[in-house]
Amino acid sequence: MQELTDQELFRYDRQITLRGFDIDKQQILKNSSALIVGLGGLGCAASLYLAASGLGKLTLVDFDTISKSNLNRQILYTETAINQYKVEVAKKALTNINANTLIETVHQQLDDDKLLALIKQHNIVIDCTDNLVTREQINRCCFHVKKPLVSGAAIRMEGLLSVFTYQPNEPCYHCLSRLFGQDQLTCVEAGVMAPLVGMFGTMQALEAIKVLTQYGKPLIGRVLMIDTMTMEFNQVKFTKQLNCRICGNSHTN
C-alpha cells in the first residue's frame, strides 16, 4: 500500500482531522480506484470531488462529445472544448485539480464483456448515466462480480441517490428501478436545473468515499429522494425483491 507523502498529509488535512477518518482512511483513498460511467452533469461533479479528495485512480467512461447545451451544468467543460471528447477534456481538468490522481479514459460504448473487465479492475463503480438501459447494464455487471455501485439520477428539479453492495439479502438497482416502471424520461426530454446535477454528483462522490473507507452509514437498502422545488428530503427503505431477475432467490449469487 502506498503511503501518504508529507505534501498529501498537508493537502488532505481537513479530511484527516475528521473524527474517525484519520490518516488510515485517507491512505485507503489513495490506494483505491473508481470507475465513473457517464461524464455529464453528475459525472463532472462526482469526478471533481473524488479527485480533489485524494482518490488514487479514476477511470472515466463516456462515448460522447461536448456540445454547447452541456455547458450550463457540466462544470469541467468550457466553450473552447466544444466537439471534443468529454473524457479527454475531463481528464485534463481533473489533472489540473489533482495531479496525484491517475486518470484513465474510455471513449466508447461498452458491451457487457468490456464493462465487466473494467469493473473488475476497480474498487467501486459510480453510475452517472442518464438512461435506464445503461443503468440496468451497469447493475447487472456489478452484481455479477459483487462490486459496490453508487447510483444517482437527476431530472427537472428532482433527484434520487442509492448505494448497492450486493451482499446477501440486499437489493440491487433493478429491485429499485422496477418500482418506477419503464417509462423514465431523460433530461433532454424533461429538462434539468443545472445545480441539481452538481448536488447529486457531489453526493455520489461522498457515498463512494464512505463505502471505500467504511466511514459512516452509506445509503444501502435506502433511496434518498429530494424535490428541490420545495427542498423536501425523503428517505425510503426498499428490500430485495425475491423474484428480481438479477438478484432474486432463483438466481445464483
Secondary structure, DSSP 8 states (H G I E B T S, - for coil): -----HHHHHHTHHHHTSTTTHHHHHHHHHT-EEEEE--SHHHHHHHHHHHHHT-SEEEEE---B--GGGTTT-TT--GGGTTSBHHHHHHHHHHHH-TTSEEEEE-S---HHHHHHHHHTSSEEEE--SSHHHHHHHHHHHHHHT--EEEEEEEBTEEEEEEE---TT---HHHHHTTT-S----HHHH-B-HHHHHHHHHHHHHHHHHHHHT-S---BTEEEEEETTTTEEEEEE----TT-TTTSTTS--
